[in-house]
């Protein structure tokens, strides 16, 4: 594996760096989008900055040119992320839209949907959210119960609840997975819909976290009528459409974000500057272990890049990137708390937010236990978990689950 830029990549890096040097003064401060989720002024600045990045060719790098992207590869996207971190400026606001939902529309959407939605998404004019998880369907995504009932005119009426929906409070549209057929096995009876977040019957409520922010939401859909033109990928084909979103989610996590290396360097520098921590053997040992995990994660990302450059599709093994990232970051927060003491949780401390927020990420994007099961079964070839739902119509599952519990 050659980690040096090719001449073409070096030229592209210089182009990106020059653009950022010319425009970095126009960028808002580096700040977590989630930490600023309730700050309308900051969100407006991030929207405007995403628009500038799009105009400069630094948003939608891997999108096809016909949809406003650059038609480049994942390596160029990583170069952009690295240069954004080097310049100390934020990246795009709508990571979920551009990273996961836009590619889904490109792959499965109609020509009309692509024409209507991709441009405003790319420029930050319309932010999108992903409405998959439900109170009883998280890691087992195929267990969604939100119903979409077809009407005589071909439209659908949606009823149900979604939860842990990032950015729903300021999104214009959501991509919603709902059940359209209960008489087939659970993976076969779902459909993907585009839902306007201001549609009649859509209610968004913030979920207040221990960190103090309400970054996630629960969303209720009560008799929300959606036209047939808002179906993405065909009726009852929602599982295949959802897998496209999940594949790009793995890729987004696996390749990391523009701020990851920057924050890791800040973390190491903060501990090194502490006179006690710098001399403490236990602290240095923990720091070395965390650094090893982050280094392994970096090279795993390089391996993913190599596979992508050869035309391969990222598989379930990419879930390890999520597990490693979250666990290393939590360990880093714990180490800072041990070194700094109670003051680490003071709101004035720059690490307080990270320490309180990160443990919840163990459940985001699939719990660690489910990801490990998936890797064990699909990568290592271990025996699968027992399943009572295989081949059973969704409408009969609860009866089967009760029978299994009785046994």
KOLLUMVEX-766643 format. One line per 10 residues: number of its first residue (from 1); for each residue x, y negated, z of C-alpha. Coordinates in steps of 0.05 Angstrom, whole numbers, plus 32768, in hexadecimal, padded with zeros to 4 digits. Example, Ala and Ser with C-alpha at 12.3 -4.5 7.8 and 13.67 -1.06 7.14 Angstrom:
2
1	80F6,805A,809C | 8111,8015,808F;
% end
This chain:
407
1	8000,8000,8000 | 801E,7FBE,7FEA | 8006,7F86,8019 | 8027,7F4E,7FF1 | 7FFF,7F22,7FC3 | 8005,7F32,7F79 | 8018,7EF5,7F4F | 7FCE,7EED,7F3E | 7FB9,7EF1,7F87 | 7FEF,7EC0,7F9B;
11	7FD6,7E8F,7F67 | 7F8F,7E98,7F80 | 7FA5,7E8E,7FC8 | 7FC8,7E4D,7FB5 | 7F89,7E36,7F91 | 7F5E,7E44,7FCF | 7F91,7E24,7FFE | 7F94,7DE5,7FD3 | 7F49,7DDE,7FD2 | 7F45,7DE5,801D;
21	7F7C,7DB3,8029 | 7F56,7D81,7FFE | 7F12,7D8D,8020 | 7F20,7DA4,8067 | 7F12,7D5E,8082 | 7ECA,7D68,806C | 7EC1,7DA8,8094 | 7E9D,7DAC,80D7 | 7EC3,7DC4,8114 | 7ED3,7E0E,811C;
31	7E9C,7E28,8148 | 7E76,7E69,814B | 7E36,7E65,8123 | 7E14,7E8D,8159 | 7E2C,7E5D,818F | 7E0F,7E24,8166 | 7DCE,7E48,8154 | 7DA4,7E15,817A | 7DCA,7DD7,8162 | 7DA5,7DBC,8126;
41	7DDB,7D89,8116 | 7E12,7DBE,8115 | 7DE7,7DEC,80EA | 7DDB,7DB4,80B8 | 7E26,7DA7,80B4 | 7E33,7DF1,80A9 | 7DFF,7DF3,8071 | 7E1F,7DB8,804F | 7E64,7DD7,8057 | 7E4C,7E19,8039;
51	7E33,7DF1,7FFD | 7E78,7DD2,7FF4 | 7E99,7E16,7FF9 | 7E69,7E30,7FC4 | 7E7A,7DF5,7F96 | 7EC4,7E04,7FA1 | 7EBB,7E4D,7F90 | 7EC9,7E65,7FD8 | 7E83,7E80,7FE6 | 7E68,7EBD,7FC3;
61	7EAE,7ED0,7FAD | 7E9A,7F17,7F9A | 7E56,7F05,7F7E | 7E4F,7F0C,7F32 | 7E5A,7ECB,7F0D | 7E14,7ECD,7EEF | 7DF9,7EC2,7F35 | 7E28,7E89,7F48 | 7E60,7EB3,7F64 | 7EA8,7EBA,7F4E;
71	7EA5,7F02,7F36 | 7EE4,7F13,7F5D | 7EF6,7F4D,7F8A | 7EF9,7F59,7FD5 | 7F43,7F48,7FD8 | 7F34,7F02,7FC0 | 7EFE,7EFD,7FF5 | 7F31,7F10,802A | 7F61,7EDC,800F | 7F2A,7EA7,8016;
81	7F1C,7EBF,805E | 7F65,7EBC,806F | 7F6D,7E76,8053 | 7F2F,7E5D,8077 | 7F4E,7E76,80B8 | 7F91,7E57,80A7 | 7F6F,7E14,8099 | 7F48,7E17,80DA | 7F05,7E0B,80B8 | 7EC5,7E34,80BC;
91	7EAD,7E61,8085 | 7E66,7E69,806A | 7E2A,7E62,8099 | 7E00,7E99,807A | 7E2F,7ED5,8081 | 7DF3,7F05,8084 | 7DD4,7EE9,8045 | 7E12,7EE4,8019 | 7E33,7F22,8036 | 7DF9,7F53,8039;
101	7DB6,7F3A,8021 | 7DCD,7F17,7FE2 | 7DF1,7F55,7FC9 | 7DB2,7F7D,7FD7 | 7D89,7F4D,7FAC | 7DBE,7F50,7F75 | 7DBB,7F9D,7F76 | 7D70,7FA7,7F7F | 7D4B,7F66,7F73 | 7D23,7F52,7F37;
111	7D3C,7F1E,7F06 | 7D09,7EED,7F22 | 7D22,7EFA,7F6A | 7D6A,7EF0,7F56 | 7D5B,7EAF,7F32 | 7D31,7E93,7F6B | 7D59,7EA6,7FA9 | 7DA3,7EB1,7F9B | 7DB6,7E69,7F8A | 7D98,7E48,7FC8;
121	7DB5,7E81,7FF3 | 7DFB,7E77,7FD7 | 7DFB,7E2C,7FE5 | 7DDE,7E31,802B | 7D9D,7E0E,8018 | 7D75,7E4C,802E | 7D91,7E79,8066 | 7D7A,7EC1,806A | 7D71,7EF3,80A3 | 7D70,7F3F,80A4;
131	7D31,7F5C,80C6 | 7D40,7FA5,80CF | 7D43,7FB7,8119 | 7D05,7FC1,8144 | 7CFA,7FD0,818E | 7CF6,801A,817D | 7D22,801B,813F | 7D69,8002,8145 | 7DA0,8034,8136 | 7D6A,8063,811C;
141	7D56,8031,80E7 | 7D28,8062,80C2 | 7CFA,8061,80FF | 7CDE,801B,80EE | 7C94,8014,80FC | 7C84,7FD1,80DF | 7C4B,7FDF,80AE | 7C41,7FC2,8069 | 7BFC,7FD3,804E | 7BEE,7FC8,8004;
151	7BAF,7F9F,7FF3 | 7B7F,7FA3,7FB8 | 7BA4,7F6A,7F95 | 7BE7,7F8D,7F9B | 7C00,7F61,7FD4 | 7C15,7F7D,8018 | 7C02,7F6B,805F | 7C3A,7F74,8092 | 7C31,7F80,80DD | 7C66,7F8F,8111;
161	7CA2,7F76,8137 | 7CEC,7F6E,8127 | 7D22,7F61,815B | 7D6B,7F4A,8161 | 7D62,7F20,8122 | 7D9E,7EF3,8119 | 7D91,7EAD,80FC | 7D45,7EB8,80F8 | 7D3A,7E75,811B | 7D57,7E4D,80E1;
171	7D4E,7E7D,80A7 | 7D22,7E6F,806B | 7D19,7EB8,8057 | 7D22,7EFD,8074 | 7D2D,7F41,8054 | 7CFC,7F6E,8079 | 7CF9,7FBA,807B | 7CB2,7FD3,8086 | 7C8D,8016,8082 | 7C5E,801D,8046;
181	7C51,8068,804A | 7C49,8091,808A | 7C39,80D3,8066 | 7C80,80E1,8050 | 7CC1,80EC,8078 | 7CD8,80AD,809A | 7D11,809D,8069 | 7CE2,809E,802D | 7CA9,8071,8041 | 7CC8,802D,8049;
191	7CCA,7FEF,801D | 7CF5,7FB0,801E | 7CD3,7F6C,801B | 7CE8,7F23,8015 | 7CC1,7EFD,804B | 7CC0,7EB0,8051 | 7CCE,7EA0,809A | 7C9A,7E68,8098 | 7C63,7E96,807F | 7C21,7E98,80A6;
201	7C26,7ECD,80DC | 7C72,7ECB,80E5 | 7C87,7EB9,812D | 7CD0,7EB4,8142 | 7CE4,7EB5,818B | 7D2B,7EAC,81A4 | 7D4B,7EE0,81D2 | 7D72,7EBD,8209 | 7DB3,7EE1,8219 | 7DE2,7EE3,8255;
211	7E0F,7EB2,8230 | 7DD6,7E7F,8233 | 7DC8,7E7A,81E9 | 7D8E,7E97,81C2 | 7DB4,7EB0,8186 | 7D87,7EEA,8175 | 7D3C,7EED,816D | 7D00,7F18,816E | 7CD2,7F0D,8133 | 7C88,7F1F,8131;
221	7C61,7F29,80F0 | 7C16,7F27,80FA | 7BED,7F31,80BB | 7C23,7F12,8090 | 7C0D,7F16,8047 | 7C46,7F21,8015 | 7C3F,7F23,7FC9 | 7C54,7F60,7FA1 | 7C8A,7F35,7F81 | 7CAE,7F34,7FC4;
231	7CBC,7F7F,7FC4 | 7D06,7F8D,7FBB | 7D1C,7FCE,7F9B | 7CD8,7FEE,7F92 | 7CA0,8006,7FC0 | 7CB5,8040,7FEF | 7CFE,8037,7FDA | 7D10,800D,8016 | 7D42,803F,8033 | 7D6E,803C,7FF5;
241	7D6A,7FF0,7FF5 | 7D7B,7FED,803F | 7DB8,8019,8034 | 7DD3,7FE5,8005 | 7DCD,7FB1,803B | 7DEE,7FDF,806E | 7E27,7FF0,803E | 7E37,7FA6,8036 | 7E2F,7F9C,8081 | 7E66,7FD0,808C;
251	7E91,7FAC,8059 | 7E85,7F68,8079 | 7E99,7F83,80BE | 7ED2,7FAE,80A3 | 7EF4,7F74,807E | 7EEC,7F45,80BA | 7EDB,7EFB,80BA | 7F06,7EBE,80AE | 7F0C,7EAE,80F8 | 7F20,7EF3,8112;
261	7F6B,7EEC,810B | 7F69,7EA4,8123 | 7F44,7EB7,8163 | 7F72,7EF3,816F | 7FAE,7EC3,816B | 7F8C,7E92,819B | 7F7F,7ECA,81CC | 7FC7,7EE2,81CC | 7FE1,7E9B,81D2 | 7FB3,7E8C,820D;
271	7FCE,7EC7,8234 | 8016,7EBA,8221 | 8010,7E72,823A | 7FF9,7E89,827F | 8038,7E8D,82AB | 801D,7EC6,82D5 | 8000,7EEF,829C | 803F,7EE9,8272 | 8067,7F0D,82A7 | 8033,7F40,82BE;
281	8043,7F85,82A3 | 7FFA,7F9D,82A7 | 7FE3,7F60,827F | 8018,7F6A,824A | 8006,7FB4,8245 | 7FBC,7FA4,823B | 7FCE,7F6F,8209 | 7FF9,7FA1,81E2 | 7FC0,7FD4,81E1 | 7F8F,7FA0,81C7;
291	7FC1,7F88,8193 | 7FCB,7FD0,817C | 7F80,7FD8,8171 | 7F7D,7F96,814A | 7FB9,7FAB,8120 | 7F98,7FEE,8111 | 7F59,7FC9,80FE | 7F80,7F9C,80CE | 7F9F,7FD7,80AA | 7F5C,7FFC,80A8;
301	7F41,7FBE,8085 | 7F7B,7FC1,8054 | 7F6A,800A,8046 | 7F21,7FF6,8039 | 7F3A,7FC0,8009 | 7F65,7FF3,7FE4 | 7F28,8021,7FDD | 7EFD,7FE9,7FC4 | 7F31,7FD3,7F91 | 7F2F,801A,7F75;
311	7EE4,8017,7F6D | 7ED2,8040,7FAB | 7E95,8030,7FD7 | 7EA1,8025,8022 | 7E88,8062,8048 | 7E72,806F,8090 | 7EBA,806F,80A8 | 7EB6,8023,80A4 | 7E8B,8026,80E3 | 7ECC,8031,8109;
321	7EDF,7FE9,80F9 | 7EA2,7FD0,811F | 7EB0,7FFE,815A | 7EFA,7FE9,815E | 7EEC,7F9F,8154 | 7EB8,7F9A,818B | 7EDE,7FC5,81BD | 7F1F,7F9F,81B2 | 7EFC,7F5C,81B9 | 7ED9,7F71,81F9;
331	7F1B,7F8A,8215 | 7F3A,7F46,8203 | 7F02,7F22,8228 | 7F0A,7F4F,8265 | 7F55,7F42,8266 | 7F4A,7EF7,8263 | 7F18,7EFC,829C | 7F49,7F24,82C5 | 7F81,7EF1,82BA | 7F58,7EB1,82C1;
341	7F29,7ECA,82F7 | 7EE3,7EAE,8304 | 7EF3,7E6E,82DF | 7EF2,7E97,829E | 7EA6,7E94,82A1 | 7EA3,7E4A,82AC | 7E7F,7E29,8271 | 7EBA,7DFA,8268 | 7EE7,7E36,825A | 7EEE,7E45,820F;
351	7EEA,7E90,821D | 7EAB,7E90,8247 | 7E7D,7E99,820C | 7EA6,7ED2,81EF | 7EA9,7EF8,8230 | 7E5E,7EF5,823C | 7E49,7F00,81F4 | 7E74,7F39,81DB | 7E5A,7F75,8203 | 7E17,7F6F,81E0;
361	7E39,7F7B,819D | 7E41,7FC4,81B0 | 7DF8,7FCC,819A | 7DFA,7F9E,815D | 7E00,7FBD,8118 | 7DF4,8003,8135 | 7E07,801B,817A | 7E4D,8037,8184 | 7E30,807C,8194 | 7E08,807E,8153;
371	7E44,8067,812B | 7E70,809C,814A | 7E3C,80D1,813B | 7E38,80BA,80F3 | 7E83,80BB,80EB | 7E87,80FF,810C | 7E53,811E,80DF | 7E61,80FC,809C | 7EAC,80F1,809F | 7EC6,8128,80CD;
381	7E93,815C,80BB | 7E7C,816A,8102 | 7E39,818D,810E | 7DFF,815B,8109 | 7DD3,8148,8144 | 7D92,8171,814A | 7D59,814E,8126 | 7D0F,8159,8130 | 7CFA,8128,80FA | 7D1A,8148,80BC;
391	7CE6,8151,8085 | 7CAC,813E,80B3 | 7C7B,8107,809C | 7C83,80C8,80C5 | 7C3B,80CC,80DD | 7C49,810F,80FF | 7C8B,80FD,8121 | 7C6F,80E9,8165 | 7C4B,812B,816B | 7C8B,8150,8159;
401	7CB3,8127,818B | 7C81,8139,81C2 | 7C86,8183,81AF | 7CD2,817E,81B3 | 7CCE,815C,81F7 | 7C9F,8192,8210 | 7CCF,81C9,81FB;
% end
